């Protein structure tokens, strides 16, 4: 997967930590569209089109809750 980390995110929706690992969910602009990226410090795990709609925001929050059930914790790093 190509590295898309060159641009700064428009918004970071959340960041989680587990031991020394970090994962973040951020929104980026890709031309005229927005995209959501799930990223670690070194790579992009997932890229999806993003729209600011309740259904999409609920899905992003469900992913966060799922990771937290597996031991990840909120992080501001």
N, C-alpha and C positions, 0 to 999 in steps of 0.2 A: 504494500500500500504506500503510495507517495506520502512524503512528509508535508503536511499542510500547516505546520506550526509557525510559519513565518509572520503571519498577520496577528495583530493583537485582537483578543476577543472583544465584542461589543458588550457582553455581559457574562459573568460567571454565575451560573445558577446555583451550584453547590460544589464543595470540595470535601473529600473524605480521606481519612488516613487509616492505615492498618500497619502497625509496626513502623517500618521505615518507608513503606509504599504510600504513594499519594495518587488519587484519581480525581479528576474534575470534570464537570459538565458545563460547557461554555457554548455561547452563541456567537457565530462569526458571520460576516457578510461575504458572500460569494457572488460577485457581480450584482445583479438585481435581486438575488435571493438571499435568504438567511439559511444557515445550516447549524445544526447542533452537533457538537463533537464531544465524545467521551475520550479523555486523554490521561495518560500517565506523564511523568516528568520527561520520558524519553520517546514516547510514541503515541500516535493516534489510534485508538481501538475501534471507534465507530464514528461514522459521519452519516447524518441523515438530514433531509430537508426539514426546516423548522418554520412553523407558523405560530404566532402568539394567539393560541386558541385554547379554551379550557381543556379539550380532549388531549392535546399535545402536552400541555403543562401537567396534567394529571399523570400521563404516562412517564414523564421525566421524574416526577415525584415518586411514583411507584418504583422506579428503578433505584432511586436513592434509598427508599425504605427497605427494599430487598437487600441491598448491599449492607445496610446497617444491621439487619437481622443476621447477617453472616459475619458480623464482628467489626465492620468498618465503623468509624466514628467521625463526627463533624470535625473539620479542620479549617483554619483560616490561613494556613501556610500556602 
